Structures are given as C-alpha cells and as structure tokens.
Amino acid sequence: MTTKLGARRWLGEPLVVTALVLAVLAAGFAAWSGWSWYRASSAGPPAAAQLRDQVLQEGEQAVQNFNTLDYRKVAAGLALWEQSSTGALHTEIKLGRAQFTQQIEQTKTITTARILDGALTALNPRAGTASIIVAVQITVTPAGGSPATKQSRLDGTLTRTPSGWKLSALGQVPVGAASPGSGKGSSGG
C-alpha cells in the first residue's frame, strides 16, 4: 500500500509531471529531428542544384567541343560541332561546313581545348535557356610546328533541346570587359 501511495504522491506533484511531459516531448523531438536530418542527408542535392550542375557540365563540354578540331579528322570535328549546337549557330556551321573544311585542311592545324573554369551566369528552366562563361586553355599545333597555348574567356548561350543543352551562341569575352555589377565601363552620371 505504501508503494501505491508513494506513486500517487509522486505523480500528484505538478513539477514532476511537467518534467516528465517535457522529457517525453524532448525525446520525441530529438527522434524526429534525427530522422529528418538522416532523410535530408541521404536524399541528395535538390533538383534545382542538379539541373544547374547538368547545364554547366553540358555547356562546358560544348565549349570544349567547339575549340577542338584536328585537320586530319575535320569531318568528325565538324559533326561534333553540329551535335553541340542548335539554332542560328547550328545553321551557321552547316552552311559554312565546306569553307571550314577547306580552311582547316589548308592550315593543317590541330586545336585542342581544356576547360579551366566555368559558371552559369543565368538559368531559366521554364524558357529552356541559360548563359555560361568559360575560361578555356586552347593549344594550336601547326603541322611541323611548335604548339602555341593561350587562355581565353568565352561566353555562350545554351538552349534546351530534346537531346540536351546545346550552344546557340558563342563568343569571345573582350579583354578588360567589366563583370556584371562591377560598375566599370558603365556610362552613367
């Protein structure tokens, strides 16, 4: 009888009951937090980050393709340019294919590119467009000559197609060009 009376007295104390309730709630919260953390860590990156990484990777590969061409395999190189492009750029390559082939075979050069760094400057998944800037190292080796290496910054526009993201424009970033938001080169009062 004393045990029942002791338990009633112990449970009758408001401070003890409050402490018990808080302990149970804390344990429940800790378990829920641990489970949530585990699920978040094993779920992988969010879809937006995965898309950004995919577009950047495909864009960098396309820029590398456009800066690599071997005079001994011009047809294969130009086919890769066509596969890496869309829109007006794709049309330009197709229309200029004979001229490109003639120029490369006459100069007998081998051009290889290596991407040093790249970044997306814009991504609009809804419109299927993106902008990219890439630092690339280009090595040009003439037949019987020494290779010459230079580094360049290129900016491009990517467009989503059924077979992936492709270049729809590619150009050289002018030397000394101001970066967006730097305030340099702006004509304002």
Contacts in CASP RR format, 6 or more apart in sequence:
PFRMAT RR
TARGET T0000
AUTHOR 0000-0000-0000
METHOD contacts of the structure
MODEL  1
MTTKLGARRWLGEPLVVTALVLAVLAAGFAAWSGWSWYRASSAGPPAAAQ
LRDQVLQEGEQAVQNFNTLDYRKVAAGLALWEQSSTGALHTEIKLGRAQF
TQQIEQTKTITTARILDGALTALNPRAGTASIIVAVQITVTPAGGSPATK
QSRLDGTLTRTPSGWKLSALGQVPVGAASPGSGKGSSGG
10 16 0 8 1.000
11 17 0 8 1.000
45 53 0 8 1.000
51 123 0 8 1.000
51 125 0 8 1.000
52 120 0 8 1.000
52 123 0 8 1.000
54 165 0 8 1.000
55 120 0 8 1.000
55 123 0 8 1.000
55 130 0 8 1.000
55 132 0 8 1.000
55 158 0 8 1.000
55 165 0 8 1.000
56 118 0 8 1.000
56 119 0 8 1.000
56 120 0 8 1.000
56 132 0 8 1.000
58 158 0 8 1.000
58 164 0 8 1.000
58 165 0 8 1.000
58 166 0 8 1.000
59 132 0 8 1.000
59 134 0 8 1.000
59 158 0 8 1.000
59 165 0 8 1.000
59 167 0 8 1.000
60 115 0 8 1.000
60 118 0 8 1.000
60 132 0 8 1.000
60 134 0 8 1.000
61 84 0 8 1.000
62 84 0 8 1.000
62 85 0 8 1.000
62 158 0 8 1.000
62 165 0 8 1.000
62 166 0 8 1.000
62 167 0 8 1.000
63 113 0 8 1.000
63 115 0 8 1.000
63 132 0 8 1.000
63 134 0 8 1.000
63 136 0 8 1.000
63 154 0 8 1.000
63 156 0 8 1.000
63 167 0 8 1.000
63 170 0 8 1.000
64 113 0 8 1.000
64 114 0 8 1.000
64 115 0 8 1.000
64 136 0 8 1.000
65 77 0 8 1.000
65 80 0 8 1.000
65 81 0 8 1.000
65 83 0 8 1.000
65 84 0 8 1.000
66 81 0 8 1.000
66 84 0 8 1.000
66 85 0 8 1.000
66 113 0 8 1.000
66 167 0 8 1.000
66 170 0 8 1.000
67 111 0 8 1.000
67 112 0 8 1.000
67 113 0 8 1.000
67 136 0 8 1.000
67 138 0 8 1.000
67 154 0 8 1.000
68 77 0 8 1.000
68 80 0 8 1.000
68 111 0 8 1.000
68 112 0 8 1.000
68 113 0 8 1.000
69 77 0 8 1.000
69 78 0 8 1.000
69 81 0 8 1.000
69 104 0 8 1.000
69 109 0 8 1.000
69 110 0 8 1.000
69 111 0 8 1.000
70 77 0 8 1.000
70 110 0 8 1.000
70 111 0 8 1.000
71 104 0 8 1.000
71 105 0 8 1.000
71 107 0 8 1.000
71 108 0 8 1.000
71 109 0 8 1.000
71 110 0 8 1.000
71 143 0 8 1.000
72 110 0 8 1.000
74 100 0 8 1.000
74 101 0 8 1.000
74 104 0 8 1.000
74 105 0 8 1.000
75 101 0 8 1.000
78 93 0 8 1.000
78 97 0 8 1.000
78 100 0 8 1.000
78 101 0 8 1.000
81 93 0 8 1.000
82 90 0 8 1.000
82 93 0 8 1.000
82 94 0 8 1.000
84 166 0 8 1.000
84 167 0 8 1.000
85 93 0 8 1.000
85 166 0 8 1.000
85 167 0 8 1.000
85 168 0 8 1.000
86 159 0 8 1.000
86 161 0 8 1.000
86 166 0 8 1.000
86 167 0 8 1.000
86 168 0 8 1.000
87 159 0 8 1.000
87 168 0 8 1.000
88 168 0 8 1.000
88 169 0 8 1.000
89 167 0 8 1.000
89 168 0 8 1.000
89 169 0 8 1.000
89 170 0 8 1.000
90 166 0 8 1.000
90 168 0 8 1.000
93 100 0 8 1.000
107 142 0 8 1.000
108 142 0 8 1.000
108 143 0 8 1.000
109 140 0 8 1.000
109 141 0 8 1.000
109 142 0 8 1.000
109 143 0 8 1.000
110 140 0 8 1.000
110 141 0 8 1.000
111 138 0 8 1.000
111 139 0 8 1.000
111 140 0 8 1.000
111 141 0 8 1.000
112 138 0 8 1.000
112 139 0 8 1.000
112 141 0 8 1.000
113 136 0 8 1.000
113 137 0 8 1.000
113 138 0 8 1.000
113 139 0 8 1.000
114 136 0 8 1.000
114 137 0 8 1.000
114 139 0 8 1.000
115 134 0 8 1.000
115 135 0 8 1.000
115 136 0 8 1.000
116 135 0 8 1.000
116 136 0 8 1.000
116 137 0 8 1.000
116 151 0 8 1.000
117 134 0 8 1.000
117 135 0 8 1.000
118 132 0 8 1.000
118 133 0 8 1.000
118 134 0 8 1.000
118 135 0 8 1.000
119 132 0 8 1.000
119 133 0 8 1.000
120 130 0 8 1.000
120 131 0 8 1.000
120 132 0 8 1.000
121 131 0 8 1.000
121 132 0 8 1.000
121 133 0 8 1.000
121 155 0 8 1.000
121 180 0 8 1.000
122 129 0 8 1.000
122 130 0 8 1.000
122 131 0 8 1.000
123 129 0 8 1.000
123 130 0 8 1.000
123 131 0 8 1.000
124 130 0 8 1.000
125 160 0 8 1.000
128 159 0 8 1.000
128 160 0 8 1.000
129 157 0 8 1.000
129 158 0 8 1.000
129 159 0 8 1.000
129 160 0 8 1.000
130 157 0 8 1.000
130 158 0 8 1.000
130 165 0 8 1.000
131 155 0 8 1.000
131 156 0 8 1.000
131 157 0 8 1.000
131 158 0 8 1.000
132 155 0 8 1.000
132 156 0 8 1.000
132 157 0 8 1.000
132 158 0 8 1.000
133 153 0 8 1.000
133 154 0 8 1.000
133 155 0 8 1.000
133 156 0 8 1.000
133 173 0 8 1.000
134 153 0 8 1.000
134 154 0 8 1.000
134 155 0 8 1.000
134 156 0 8 1.000
135 151 0 8 1.000
135 152 0 8 1.000
135 153 0 8 1.000
136 151 0 8 1.000
136 152 0 8 1.000
136 153 0 8 1.000
136 154 0 8 1.000
137 149 0 8 1.000
137 150 0 8 1.000
137 151 0 8 1.000
137 152 0 8 1.000
138 149 0 8 1.000
138 150 0 8 1.000
138 151 0 8 1.000
138 152 0 8 1.000
139 147 0 8 1.000
139 148 0 8 1.000
139 149 0 8 1.000
140 147 0 8 1.000
140 148 0 8 1.000
140 149 0 8 1.000
140 150 0 8 1.000
141 147 0 8 1.000
141 148 0 8 1.000
152 172 0 8 1.000
152 173 0 8 1.000
153 172 0 8 1.000
153 173 0 8 1.000
154 170 0 8 1.000
154 171 0 8 1.000
154 172 0 8 1.000
154 173 0 8 1.000
155 170 0 8 1.000
155 171 0 8 1.000
155 173 0 8 1.000
156 167 0 8 1.000
156 169 0 8 1.000
156 170 0 8 1.000
156 171 0 8 1.000
157 167 0 8 1.000
157 168 0 8 1.000
157 169 0 8 1.000
157 170 0 8 1.000
158 165 0 8 1.000
158 166 0 8 1.000
158 167 0 8 1.000
158 168 0 8 1.000
159 165 0 8 1.000
159 166 0 8 1.000
159 167 0 8 1.000
159 168 0 8 1.000
178 184 0 8 1.000
178 185 0 8 1.000
178 186 0 8 1.000
END
